[in-house]
């Protein structure tokens, strides 16, 4: 296996640990390729988990069909089917957190009463994501994705982002 094949394999498995390929350039490339930001975790894992919880609530608690739930959430019926079968939104399990459950209930009510594009829906989604970031609920998942990342020394999520302009 060539060095580039091994490097590609390494990158696709999201392992940040240094490899012994004999060059700082390769290590720098690995470091650059594998930096996973908290907002990437939110985008790829948390938002789908919120949609999963909301879809299940719309279907099981409120009796909507998959097609109706899809229309309320602004996703396809196939996405809802994947949520129901648990083939999507399985990376992060957030449905045991009381605060998140209450926020998803609020989100569900907003969707039942209005439109997925309403500012209140956007705000509620954002509040859930920010709550997870501030409470460091992403850290253990981040550690699983990047085993060599030192999360106990990371404070990126401890304070709200400040504009630098």
Secondary structure, DSSP 4 states (H G I P E B T S, - for coil): --HHHHHHHHHHTT--S---SS-HHHHHHHHHHH---HHHHIIIIIHHHHHHHHHHIIIIIT---HHHHHHHHTS-HHHHHHHHHTSSS-S---TT-HHHHHHHHHHHHHHHHS-TTSHHHHHHHHHHHHHHHHTTTTHHHHHHHSTT--GGG--TTTS------
